[in-house]
Amino acid sequence: MEQALKDKPAEEFVRDYPLPPKIEDISNHIKIIFNGIVVAETYKGRRVLEKGHAPAYYIPPGDVKNDYLAPAENPSFCPWKGEARYYHLTVNGKTARYACWYYPDPKKEFESIKNYIAFYPGKMDTCYIDEEKASPEPAKYYGGWITTNIKGPFDKGKEH
């Protein structure tokens, strides 16, 4: 029983995350499934923590099945990270438009996520952190992943 309690991740309150955001290297097992296929899997991810939002998980491009990705139009801009580019994801005839994003030329403070790919959990079948299924945060524009240890309230933000 004590071992199980030690293995449980500590509670994190999104109100305590920093602004500007920060990046953390993580060794958790991240797995993303779309249309029944594992499209990304890693133990070498990074997460971005930003005040009021669930963590966004970034996956090294070598750990994503890039054959399923097609560049999307319409970049967006983050005042902290810079210009974001998007991919559509198509697996066996099923497409999720604007399924994931990346920063090809991020601002200096965010160079460690250059070309890493982050997926919107609400557009995937399932996103796992270790063995736990993550849920999307309420604001659809943000790509944060909510797990049982991540506590709100979550910023609703502006829908773009």
C-alpha positions as MATLAB code, in Angstrom:
seq = 'MEQALKDKPAEEFVRDYPLPPKIEDISNHIKIIFNGIVVAETYKGRRVLEKGHAPAYYIPPGDVKNDYLAPAENPSFCPWKGEARYYHLTVNGKTARYACWYYPDPKKEFESIKNYIAFYPGKMDTCYIDEEKASPEPAKYYGGWITTNIKGPFDKGKEH';
ca = [
       0.000    0.000    0.000;
       2.763    2.476    0.873;
       4.549    1.787   -2.428;
       1.372    2.594   -4.384;
       1.098    5.921   -2.580;
       4.719    6.778   -3.354;
       4.183    6.057   -7.067;
       1.158    8.353   -7.325;
       2.130   11.666   -8.975;
       1.925   14.722   -6.746;
      -1.006   17.060   -7.261;
      -0.234   20.074   -9.402;
      -2.379   23.207   -9.480;
      -2.368   25.059  -12.792;
      -2.666   28.364  -10.918;
       0.857   27.674   -9.604;
       2.418   27.184  -13.048;
       4.642   30.051  -14.204;
       4.058   32.869  -16.632;
       5.997   33.069  -18.861;
       5.717   29.292  -19.307;
       8.552   26.873  -18.641;
       9.694   23.609  -20.224;
      10.406   20.404  -18.325;
      12.108   17.284  -19.626;
      10.101   14.214  -18.658;
      10.725   10.475  -18.751;
       7.073    9.403  -18.571;
       5.798    6.982  -21.186;
       3.735    9.054  -23.638;
       1.576    7.183  -26.158;
      -0.900    8.631  -28.649;
      -3.451    6.538  -30.552;
      -5.508    7.689  -33.533;
      -7.894    5.480  -35.508;
      -6.564    2.452  -33.645;
      -2.887    3.094  -34.532;
      -0.093    4.290  -32.243;
       1.026    7.468  -34.024;
       3.525    8.636  -31.411;
       5.305    7.061  -28.471;
       8.228    8.243  -26.379;
      10.011    8.296  -23.040;
      11.899   11.464  -24.090;
       9.138   14.052  -24.106;
       8.976   17.553  -22.789;
       6.089   19.385  -21.240;
       5.281   23.060  -21.199;
       3.739   24.426  -18.016;
       1.795   27.673  -18.322;
      -0.266   29.398  -15.648;
      -3.948   28.448  -15.883;
      -3.472   25.595  -18.378;
      -2.934   21.864  -18.252;
       0.537   20.770  -19.405;
       1.111   20.431  -23.148;
       3.276   17.415  -24.035;
       5.864   17.666  -26.816;
       7.267   14.589  -28.540;
      10.582   14.360  -30.413;
       9.898   14.200  -34.158;
      11.754   10.869  -34.416;
       9.182    9.307  -32.065;
       6.207   10.331  -34.232;
       5.059    8.331  -37.263;
       5.552   11.205  -39.668;
       4.066    9.328  -42.642;
       0.630   10.111  -41.198;
       1.266   13.878  -41.025;
       0.530   16.479  -43.699;
       1.408   20.171  -43.313;
      -1.569   22.395  -42.564;
      -2.075   25.989  -43.575;
      -2.694   28.902  -41.209;
       0.078   29.162  -38.608;
      -0.598   30.831  -35.279;
       1.544   32.938  -32.988;
       2.362   32.482  -29.321;
       3.884   35.531  -27.645;
       6.149   33.236  -25.590;
       7.191   30.566  -28.071;
       6.822   32.185  -31.508;
       5.109   30.963  -34.678;
       3.413   27.568  -34.470;
       2.877   25.391  -37.520;
       0.291   22.618  -37.705;
      -0.178   19.162  -39.153;
      -3.281   17.311  -40.242;
      -3.186   13.632  -39.239;
      -4.590   10.918  -41.515;
      -4.628    7.241  -40.566;
      -6.369    4.646  -42.737;
      -8.695    7.206  -44.325;
      -9.657    9.062  -41.133;
      -8.369   12.633  -40.796;
      -8.030   14.954  -37.827;
      -7.454   18.463  -39.120;
      -5.009   20.604  -37.161;
      -4.314   17.588  -34.952;
      -0.917   18.713  -33.741;
       1.522   21.599  -33.802;
       5.202   22.406  -33.569;
       7.578   25.369  -33.497;
      10.071   25.288  -36.396;
      11.888   28.415  -35.188;
      10.926   29.099  -31.564;
      12.122   32.001  -29.492;
      15.423   31.425  -27.718;
      13.892   30.396  -24.365;
      11.950   27.601  -26.103;
      14.621   26.215  -28.441;
      14.503   22.866  -26.616;
      11.082   22.146  -28.174;
      12.132   23.098  -31.701;
      10.326   20.708  -34.109;
       8.917   18.659  -31.204;
       5.292   17.790  -31.932;
       2.379   18.359  -29.532;
      -1.003   16.684  -30.079;
      -4.468   17.921  -29.144;
      -5.800   15.131  -26.905;
      -9.423   15.884  -27.841;
      -8.698   15.057  -31.487;
      -7.032   11.705  -30.731;
      -8.631    8.400  -29.759;
      -6.486    8.216  -26.654;
      -3.470    9.958  -25.172;
      -1.643    8.217  -22.356;
       0.814    9.459  -19.772;
       2.259    6.269  -18.372;
      -0.897    4.131  -18.015;
      -3.312    7.000  -17.423;
      -5.626    8.277  -20.133;
      -5.429   12.072  -20.414;
      -8.404   14.335  -21.086;
      -8.342   17.604  -23.016;
      -8.564   20.860  -21.127;
     -11.846   22.758  -21.630;
     -10.583   25.487  -23.988;
     -10.305   23.759  -27.373;
      -7.611   26.129  -28.610;
      -5.178   24.930  -25.943;
      -3.660   21.479  -26.182;
      -3.191   20.695  -22.501;
      -3.583   17.193  -21.115;
      -5.495   16.729  -17.869;
      -4.674   13.778  -15.635;
      -5.938   13.012  -12.136;
      -3.060   14.907  -10.493;
      -3.598   18.127  -12.532;
      -6.024   20.474  -10.775;
      -7.854   23.543  -12.112;
      -9.597   25.800  -12.459;
      -8.493   25.969  -16.080;
      -8.367   29.220  -18.000;
     -11.062   29.165  -20.690;
      -9.025   31.499  -22.883;
     -10.198   33.010  -26.134;
     -11.224   30.642  -28.878;
      -9.388   31.584  -32.066;
];
